[in-house]
Structures are given as C-alpha cells and as structure tokens.
Amino acid sequence: MRIGIPTETKTLEGRVALVPAAAGDLVKRGHEVFIQSGAGSLSGFSDENYTQVGVKVVADAAALYEAGELIVKVKEPIAGDLTHLKKHHLLFCYLHLAAEPALTRSLLDIGLTGVAFESVDEDGTLPLLAPMSIIAGRIATQVGTTLLHRPNGGKGKLLGGLPSTERGKVVVLGAGAAGGAAACLAAQAGANVVVFDKRQDRMAEMMALGHNVTALYAYEAAVAEHVADADLVVGAVLIPSAKAPRVVTEAMVKTMEKGSVLVDISIDQGGCFETSKPTTWAEPTYDVHGVTHFAVTNMPGAVQQTSSQAISAAILPYVQRLAAGDSWRDYAPLKSGINVEAGQIVHPALEGVV
C-alpha cells in the first residue's frame, strides 16, 4: 500500500498523523510511505527524521496526494485538501461530518471512502477519539482558568482560591474522556467542581476524584441552576458520530455573571451551547451577553508535540489493518468507522446531514 501523510492545513494546526517511528514500522511491513515536506516540523520531526526510517519526502500537497492511496491525516480536509482528493483514495482522519454538511457533500461528490477516527468503535469505546478528548479536556480547564483573568476579559477569579477567599466553581457537562479530564484538572486546582452526566458509572468515577467534586444527573433544571453561578462551564457532551445536543441555552448564558467563561469541547460536532460558533486559535474567543466563549475546533493542535505522539500511537494498529488490503472491511471497529463510500453516506448517525 502507498500511504500518504500530508501537511495539516487548518489554522495554526501543527500536528502530524504519524510520527517517524510509526511510519518506520509501516515501511518495515513492506509499505511505501510518503510525507509532504515539512509536515512533521512543527511537532519536532524533520524531513530527515522520516527519510532515516525509509519514508519518501515529496515536495508539495499535489505530489503527496498523487503518490498516496491511503491518506492518513489528523483533521478533516478543507478547501485546499479537497482539490487533491480523488475517488480512489482511502481517507483516514477525523471527519466530524455531522456538523459539516458542505464537507460531506464534497466527499460524496468525490466518491472516495472516508473512515473517521471518531467513528471507530472498539467494543463500545472510541479508542481514536479518546486521546485527543483527554488533551482537549485538560486544555479546556487550562484555557478557561486563564480566561478568568482580568487582562483576558475575565471576572478576575482564581479557581482554587486560598484561605479567606471563595473557591471558583467549574461546571462540566459530560463525564466521558474529555469531561473527565477537564473535571480532574479543575479539582486538582482546588475548584469546586460539578459534573453532569446520565450514566451512574461515570458519575461514580467523578465523585471519586475528590471531596470537592459533585456528580449530578443531567436534569435540565439542575444544569440551569448550576450554570447560573458557575465561573467556568466546560461542554463535553458526545453522541458518537452525531451532532451534539444543545444543553446550555442562550437563556442560561444570560443568567451567568459577566466575565464568566464557556469552553465548548463539543464544537467539532456542532457544539453543546446554543451560543457556540466555531473559532480558530488565531481568534479563539468571542463575547455573548458578557460571557467569554472559547470554541476552537482543534484544541489539541495547540500542543502538537504531545498530540502527535498520542494520536500516532492510537491509530497505527488501524493504519496497519487498512494498509493490508480489503480484509479490513471484515474488522468490526474499522467497518463502524466508514462514514462515506462511493458517493453514499454509510454511517447511520449521518443520515440527513445533506
């Protein structure tokens, strides 16, 4: 199999899908691996690091997509990428098509096969979404903490507090990988943390984080009550491969104190706040009713070295199966990951997107 690793093109995105060690393992299995020149540089991997393990470096995106059959990247293709994708390509990356009807239409028109990281299901778990979700959860708390600082437009509150002051309050919506990571970091910082979910096992995990963590069932009235006096709200609601539900309404946002912060990790799937809209790392925030909103669609791209190492380790076993030939279609986790194929939507969660 000819495997192509292009340079990521989203704003301030520095991740690379396969680090040199992973690419080298594929070369040892007899595959031809191509990488676009400079694709790994922002993650700390030079072209020479790749050539040393047998990877072929090509000059530009056109040459990369021409050389590759299996295209392995991190984020969904955008305008420049789409011009190079062809019907024969097997595309393996995050797609998040539920929130991207225009992209879905483009992929259908091309007629390629698209297998989405976030749709690969291994016995009810999402192994290719989990590592980036954990990173996004930690970033959500880190960024939210700094956005509460007055110079950044915040109310000027230190989440952990100290003797003679109140602790900050963090509300986390969703106790999966992303929400759990956000709650854990907020709890370690000393904040009072309230986590909402509907699964008893996840609520129990959150309670075990510490005495400053409360886990509650996600009744709408309870969410509204706790959002109203929260300093930081982190949205981490996930319906696998489908559009995220809106669990915080604009009316709820209006009840929040000015200078509070909302961070929407669910923005890749359309966002779980009614007031959410996608942003980039170049312009990451905006204000609605005096509340700072942060809704960057590639949060883990800010820590590209860590993220590239994590995603590469997660996807390599699946890349190896994809590269081995059509037998991958009999492997349930990858079969579940097919979003589009031959001009048709395949994944049931995407019905009605276009």
C-alpha positions as CSV (number, residue, x, y, z in Angstrom):
1,M,0.0,0.0,0.0
2,R,1.1,3.5,-0.8
3,I,0.5,5.6,2.3
4,G,0.5,9.4,2.2
5,I,0.9,11.8,5.2
6,P,0.0,15.4,4.2
7,T,0.7,18.6,6.0
8,E,-2.2,19.8,8.1
9,T,-3.8,22.9,6.7
10,K,-6.2,24.2,9.4
11,T,-5.3,27.5,11.1
12,L,-2.3,27.1,13.5
13,E,-2.5,23.3,13.2
14,G,0.9,21.7,13.8
15,R,0.1,18.0,14.4
16,V,1.2,15.2,12.1
17,A,-0.7,11.9,11.9
18,L,2.2,9.5,12.0
19,V,5.5,10.2,13.8
20,P,8.7,8.8,12.3
21,A,8.7,5.7,14.5
22,A,5.2,4.8,13.4
23,A,6.0,5.5,9.7
24,G,9.1,3.4,10.0
25,D,7.1,0.4,11.3
26,L,4.9,0.6,8.2
27,V,7.9,0.7,5.9
28,K,9.3,-2.4,7.6
29,R,6.0,-4.1,6.8
30,G,6.6,-3.5,3.1
31,H,4.5,-0.4,2.5
32,E,5.6,2.7,0.7
33,V,5.2,5.7,2.9
34,F,5.3,9.3,1.6
35,I,5.2,12.5,3.6
36,Q,4.8,16.1,2.5
37,S,7.9,18.1,3.1
38,G,7.7,19.9,6.5
39,A,4.6,18.0,7.6
40,G,6.2,17.0,10.9
41,S,8.3,20.0,11.6
42,L,6.0,21.8,14.0
43,S,5.8,18.6,16.0
44,G,9.6,18.4,16.2
45,F,10.1,15.9,13.4
46,S,12.3,16.9,10.5
47,D,12.2,15.5,7.0
48,E,15.5,13.8,7.7
49,N,13.9,12.0,10.7
50,Y,11.5,10.4,8.2
51,T,14.0,9.6,5.5
52,Q,16.1,7.9,8.1
53,V,13.4,5.3,8.5
54,G,12.7,4.8,4.8
55,V,9.9,7.4,4.3
56,K,9.9,9.3,1.0
57,V,9.6,13.0,1.2
58,V,7.6,14.8,-1.5
59,A,7.7,18.5,-2.3
60,D,4.1,19.5,-2.0
61,A,0.5,18.5,-1.4
62,A,-0.2,17.7,-5.1
63,A,2.7,15.3,-5.2
64,L,1.7,13.8,-1.9
65,Y,-1.9,13.0,-2.8
66,E,-0.8,11.8,-6.2
67,A,1.6,9.3,-4.6
68,G,-0.7,8.0,-1.8
69,E,-3.6,5.5,-1.9
70,L,-4.3,5.6,1.8
71,I,-4.2,9.2,3.0
72,V,-3.6,9.4,6.8
73,K,-4.1,12.9,8.3
74,V,-5.3,14.4,11.6
75,K,-8.1,16.9,10.8
76,E,-10.8,16.9,8.2
77,P,-9.9,18.1,4.8
78,I,-10.6,21.7,4.0
79,A,-10.7,23.6,0.7
80,G,-7.1,23.2,-0.4
81,D,-7.1,19.5,0.5
82,L,-10.3,18.7,-1.3
83,T,-8.8,19.8,-4.6
84,H,-6.3,16.9,-4.3
85,L,-8.6,14.1,-3.1
86,K,-9.7,11.6,-5.7
87,K,-12.2,8.7,-6.0
88,H,-9.6,6.0,-5.4
89,H,-8.3,7.5,-2.1
90,L,-9.0,5.8,1.2
91,L,-9.1,8.7,3.7
92,F,-8.4,8.1,7.4
93,C,-8.7,11.0,9.7
94,Y,-11.1,12.9,12.0
95,L,-14.1,14.0,9.8
96,H,-16.9,15.2,12.2
97,L,-19.3,15.2,9.3
98,A,-22.4,15.6,11.4
99,A,-21.6,19.3,11.8
100,E,-20.2,19.7,8.2
101,P,-22.8,19.3,5.5
102,A,-20.7,21.1,2.9
103,L,-17.7,18.9,3.5
104,T,-20.0,15.8,3.5
105,R,-21.3,16.9,0.1
106,S,-17.8,17.4,-1.3
107,L,-16.7,13.9,-0.1
108,L,-19.8,12.4,-1.6
109,D,-19.1,14.1,-4.9
110,I,-15.5,12.9,-5.0
111,G,-16.7,9.4,-4.3
112,L,-13.9,8.3,-2.0
113,T,-14.0,6.1,1.0
114,G,-13.8,8.0,4.3
115,V,-13.1,6.3,7.6
116,A,-13.4,8.6,10.5
117,F,-11.3,8.3,13.7
118,E,-14.2,9.4,15.8
119,S,-16.4,6.6,14.5
120,V,-14.1,3.7,15.0
121,D,-15.8,1.7,17.8
122,E,-14.0,-1.0,19.7
123,D,-16.4,-2.8,22.0
124,G,-18.4,0.3,22.8
125,T,-15.3,2.5,23.2
126,L,-13.9,5.1,20.9
127,P,-10.1,4.5,21.0
128,L,-9.1,7.0,18.4
129,L,-11.2,9.8,19.9
130,A,-10.1,9.2,23.5
131,P,-6.5,10.6,23.4
132,M,-7.5,13.8,21.8
133,S,-10.5,14.1,24.1
134,I,-8.3,13.8,27.1
135,I,-6.0,16.5,25.8
136,A,-8.9,18.8,24.9
137,G,-10.4,18.3,28.3
138,R,-7.1,19.4,30.0
139,I,-6.8,22.4,27.6
140,A,-10.4,23.4,28.4
141,T,-9.6,23.8,32.0
142,Q,-6.2,25.4,31.4
143,V,-7.6,27.9,28.9
144,G,-10.7,28.6,31.0
145,T,-8.6,29.3,34.0
146,T,-6.6,32.0,32.2
147,L,-9.7,33.5,30.5
148,L,-11.0,34.2,34.0
149,H,-8.0,36.6,34.5
150,R,-9.0,40.2,34.3
151,P,-6.4,41.1,31.5
152,N,-8.2,38.5,29.3
153,G,-11.6,39.9,30.0
154,G,-12.5,37.6,32.9
155,K,-14.0,38.4,36.3
156,G,-10.6,38.1,38.0
157,K,-11.1,34.9,39.9
158,L,-8.6,32.3,40.9
159,L,-10.3,28.9,40.6
160,G,-8.5,27.3,43.6
161,G,-9.0,30.2,45.9
162,L,-7.0,30.4,49.2
163,P,-7.7,30.9,52.9
164,S,-10.1,33.8,53.4
165,T,-11.4,33.6,49.8
166,E,-14.1,31.6,47.9
167,R,-13.1,28.8,45.6
168,G,-14.1,29.1,42.0
169,K,-16.9,26.9,40.6
170,V,-16.5,24.8,37.5
171,V,-19.4,23.0,35.8
172,V,-18.6,20.2,33.4
173,L,-21.2,18.8,31.1
174,G,-20.4,15.2,30.2
175,A,-18.2,12.8,32.1
176,G,-16.5,11.0,29.3
177,A,-12.9,11.2,28.4
178,A,-12.9,15.0,27.7
179,G,-15.2,16.0,30.5
180,G,-13.4,13.7,33.0
181,A,-10.1,15.2,32.1
182,A,-11.4,18.7,32.5
183,A,-13.0,17.9,35.8
184,C,-9.9,16.2,37.1
185,L,-7.6,19.1,36.4
186,A,-10.1,21.6,37.8
187,A,-10.4,19.5,41.0
188,Q,-6.7,19.3,41.4
189,A,-6.5,23.1,41.1
190,G,-8.8,23.3,44.1
191,A,-12.0,24.5,42.4
192,N,-15.5,23.3,43.4
193,V,-16.5,21.1,40.5
194,V,-20.0,19.9,39.5
195,V,-20.1,17.3,36.8
196,F,-23.3,16.3,34.9
197,D,-23.9,13.0,33.2
198,K,-26.6,10.4,32.9
199,R,-24.6,7.3,33.5
200,Q,-24.2,6.1,37.1
201,D,-20.7,4.5,36.5
202,R,-19.4,7.8,35.1
203,M,-20.9,9.8,37.9
204,A,-19.2,7.4,40.4
205,E,-15.9,8.0,38.7
206,M,-16.2,11.7,39.0
207,M,-17.2,11.5,42.7
208,A,-14.0,9.6,43.3
209,L,-11.9,12.5,42.1
210,G,-12.1,14.2,45.4
211,H,-14.3,15.8,48.1
212,N,-14.6,19.0,46.0
213,V,-16.3,17.1,43.1
214,T,-20.1,16.6,42.9
215,A,-21.6,14.5,40.2
216,L,-25.3,15.0,39.3
217,Y,-27.8,13.6,36.9
218,A,-28.2,16.0,33.9
219,Y,-31.7,17.2,34.6
220,E,-32.3,20.4,32.6
221,A,-33.4,22.4,35.7
222,A,-30.3,21.3,37.6
223,V,-28.0,22.2,34.7
224,A,-29.6,25.7,34.5
225,E,-29.3,26.2,38.3
226,H,-25.6,25.4,38.4
227,V,-24.6,27.1,35.2
228,A,-26.1,30.4,36.6
229,D,-23.4,30.8,39.3
230,A,-20.5,29.0,37.6
231,D,-17.3,30.7,36.9
232,L,-16.3,28.3,34.2
233,V,-18.5,25.9,32.2
234,V,-16.9,23.2,30.1
235,G,-19.1,21.5,27.5
236,A,-18.1,17.9,26.7
237,V,-21.3,16.2,25.5
238,L,-20.9,13.5,22.9
239,I,-23.2,11.4,20.9
240,P,-20.8,9.3,18.8
241,S,-20.6,10.5,15.2
242,A,-23.8,12.6,15.6
243,K,-24.4,16.3,16.1
244,A,-24.0,17.3,19.7
245,P,-27.2,18.3,21.6
246,R,-27.6,21.8,22.8
247,V,-27.6,21.5,26.6
248,V,-26.9,25.1,27.6
249,T,-29.5,27.6,26.1
250,E,-28.9,31.3,25.4
251,A,-31.3,32.0,28.3
252,M,-28.9,30.1,30.7
253,V,-26.0,32.1,29.4
254,K,-27.8,35.3,30.2
255,T,-28.1,34.3,33.9
256,M,-24.3,34.0,34.2
257,E,-22.1,36.7,35.8
258,K,-20.3,38.9,33.4
259,G,-16.7,37.8,33.0
260,S,-17.5,34.1,33.3
261,V,-16.2,31.6,30.7
262,L,-17.7,28.9,28.5
263,V,-15.4,26.4,26.8
264,D,-17.1,24.1,24.2
265,I,-15.1,21.0,23.5
266,S,-18.1,19.6,21.6
267,I,-17.7,22.3,18.9
268,D,-16.3,19.7,16.5
269,Q,-19.7,18.1,16.5
270,G,-21.6,21.3,16.3
271,G,-21.3,22.5,19.9
272,C,-23.4,21.9,23.0
273,F,-24.1,25.6,23.8
274,E,-26.8,27.4,21.9
275,T,-24.4,30.4,21.7
276,S,-21.5,28.4,20.3
277,K,-19.8,29.1,17.0
278,P,-16.6,27.6,15.7
279,T,-13.4,29.6,16.2
280,T,-9.7,29.1,15.5
281,W,-6.5,29.5,17.5
282,A,-5.9,32.8,15.7
283,E,-9.1,34.2,17.1
284,P,-10.2,31.8,19.8
285,T,-12.8,33.7,21.8
286,Y,-15.8,36.0,21.4
287,D,-18.3,37.5,23.9
288,V,-22.0,36.8,24.2
289,H,-24.0,38.6,27.0
290,G,-20.8,39.4,28.8
291,V,-19.6,35.8,28.9
292,T,-16.4,34.8,27.1
293,H,-16.8,31.8,24.7
294,F,-13.9,29.6,23.6
295,A,-14.9,27.2,20.8
296,V,-11.7,26.3,18.9
297,T,-12.3,23.3,16.7
298,N,-8.8,21.8,17.0
299,M,-7.9,22.4,20.7
300,P,-5.3,19.6,20.8
301,G,-3.4,21.3,17.9
302,A,-2.0,23.8,20.4
303,V,0.1,21.1,22.0
304,Q,1.1,19.5,18.7
305,Q,4.2,17.5,20.0
306,T,2.2,15.7,22.7
307,S,-0.9,15.3,20.4
308,S,1.1,13.9,17.5
309,Q,2.7,11.3,19.7
310,A,-0.6,10.3,21.2
311,I,-2.7,10.1,18.0
312,S,0.1,8.3,16.2
313,A,0.3,5.6,18.8
314,A,-3.5,5.2,18.8
315,I,-4.1,5.0,15.1
316,L,-1.0,2.9,14.0
317,P,-2.7,-0.6,14.5
318,Y,-5.6,0.5,12.5
319,V,-3.4,2.0,9.7
320,Q,-1.7,-1.3,9.5
321,R,-5.0,-3.1,9.0
322,L,-6.1,-0.6,6.4
323,A,-2.9,-1.0,4.5
324,A,-3.1,-4.8,4.5
325,G,-5.8,-4.8,1.9
326,D,-9.6,-5.1,1.7
327,S,-9.7,-7.6,4.6
328,W,-10.0,-4.5,6.9
329,R,-13.7,-4.4,5.9
330,D,-14.3,-7.5,7.9
331,Y,-12.8,-5.9,11.0
332,A,-15.8,-4.5,13.0
333,P,-14.1,-1.4,14.5
334,L,-13.0,-0.1,11.1
335,K,-16.2,-1.1,9.4
336,S,-18.0,1.0,12.0
337,G,-15.7,3.9,11.1
338,I,-16.8,4.2,7.5
339,N,-18.7,7.4,7.1
340,V,-18.9,7.8,3.3
341,E,-18.2,5.5,0.4
342,A,-18.7,5.6,-3.4
343,G,-20.9,8.7,-3.2
344,Q,-23.1,7.4,-0.4
345,I,-23.4,8.2,3.4
346,V,-22.7,4.9,5.2
347,H,-22.8,5.7,8.8
348,P,-26.4,5.7,10.2
349,A,-25.7,8.7,12.5
350,L,-25.1,10.9,9.5
351,E,-28.5,10.3,7.8
352,G,-30.0,13.6,6.8
353,V,-26.7,15.6,7.1
354,V,-27.1,16.5,3.4
